[in-house]
Amino acid sequence: MKRTPKAATREPRPRKGARAQRISLDSRYQAWLRHHRQVAVDSGRRLVRQPFSSLFTMLAIAIALVLPAMLWLGLGSVRALDHSFDDSARMTLYLSPGSGSEQVMGLAERVRGEPGVSEVEVITAEQGLQEFQQALGVGDTLSLLDANPLPATLLVTPLERDPAEAERLAERLGTLEGVDEARLDLAWLERLRELGALGQRLTLGLAVLFGFGVLLVVGNTIRLAVENRRKEIEVVTLIGATRAFVRRPFLYSGAWFGLGGGVLAVLLLTLGRGWLSAPIGALARSYGSDYALPSLGGGGSLLMVACSILLSLIGAWVAVGRHLAEIRPR
């Protein structure tokens, strides 16, 4: 009688079903989330236990963020000023002396029909003399003149804001019959735009430099934290901890530094704006302007905090990765 092999009589082990695998994945995910919460809370408590050093690190991050943000807000106000000047940039057509009202109105209608013209405003010689008297306060002196020396003018608003197009339009309108001179002064506007472009590049360069400063500040702080916990890192590495497990507390510390630095930067900008708004507003009103200091707003504040957290996370990641490579369990 043949004996049946044991391998043939052994029953196959039941395989894990999809439900068991799902339960296993859910439990691992819950453990992963629980560890993240624990590490985040523990990292925050470590910063609270060292309030002065943590506050100084956050202040360094805030100052590095405030300076380029102030320049960017200043450039925003310059761009808004440039836009308002651009909208009001008009050329002036001085008509021939002695032009009658009918001739002035007819020439204005002709200019309105020219391509590239958006709007035409007529200023008669009498209106020009009145405005001149009100601006200089010399009404009694001008009343002694026998005739009005000022010509009628047309203020033309071009459709195109490009200086080259506006200059070509001024040359074309200057050749019309009855136009004595066409004047267009856009040099100051071009200088303002060039200064704005220069300031934008300067601000971008400073933002990059101060961003590297944030990386260095956070990286140096995290490097010291890694050195202080070297023995702990060696122990957990010996028992099988992964690099992600070891890196996680330091990344959360960097995130807390970034959050605190971003909030402090927004607070400093808000306090600075409130401190300077009153004298700047008074100075602007003395020149007949309603200029007000720009503010970050809700979106800008969130963007600054997000940039601070991102830069701090990058600095912490680089510092931890570099120093973990040097730590070998003994």
Phi, psi and omega in degrees: 000126182281141178269133180286131179300148180295326181296330181283329182276346181289131179280140179294143178288140179290135178281154177291134179278177180296327180293318179296319177295321179294320178297320178297316179295320179296319180294321177294320179294319178295320177295321178297315178295320180297321178292322177298316179297316180297317181293319179298316180293317181295321178295319177296322179293324178296322178291323180292328179291341177238071190293321186289312180295321178295318180295319179295321177296317179294323178294321177298319177295318181297316180295320178296333179273328186292318186298308177293330178294321177297317178296322180293320177294321177298320177294326177298320178292324177294320178295323177294321177294319177298320180294320179293322176292324181294322179293329182262007180289118182224155175260153183246126176254114177270121182276165181295142179300144179082010179290130179285169182295321179295319179295322179294314180294321178295320178292324178296319178295324179293320179293323178298331179277354180286143177293141180091002181257128180265316185207149179228128177244130182263130174237110180288169180296323179294317177296321178297321179293321178295316178296323178295319178296317180292326182287321184256347181065042182239039184298318182294324181289316182290338178292343179280351181285144179285327183220159179283118183277352185271139178272164172289147183228156174239124176265114187252127175259116182282155176289316181272135178268359179290131183300322181295317178295320179294323178293320178294322177295319179296320178296321181291318180288333179291342180270357180291149179290130181099350178264120181277322182202141174244119185244130179221116182243097178248010181295319180294325179291323177293320177297320179297319179292320179294320176296321178297318178295320177296316179296325179294317178293321178297318179295319179296318178295318178294323178297320178295316180297313180291331174297318174297326176298319177297318178300318180292318181297310181292320180298319179293320178295317179292326178299317177296322178295322178295318179295322180292335182249027182299315181298317179298320180294319179296321181294310182292333176289324179296327182270008171104015179291140179279167178296324178297321179296318181288324184286333190303313181299323181288327175294320177292326175297317176298321178295320178295319176300316180295319179297313179296318179295321178294318178295318178295323178296316177297319179295318179295319178295320180294316179294319179295320178295317178295328181286326184262347186295321183295307179294324179291322176296319178295320178295319179293321179294330178293337176261009178076027181242155177250037182294140177224146180297136178288157180235162180291318186078178182294314180296317179295323179295316178296322179295319179295316179296319179295319178296321178297316179295318182296314179297319180293321177297319178296315178299318179293318180299314181295316182295316181293315180299322180292318185277334175293329178293335180273344183270123178238129177297137183268000000 
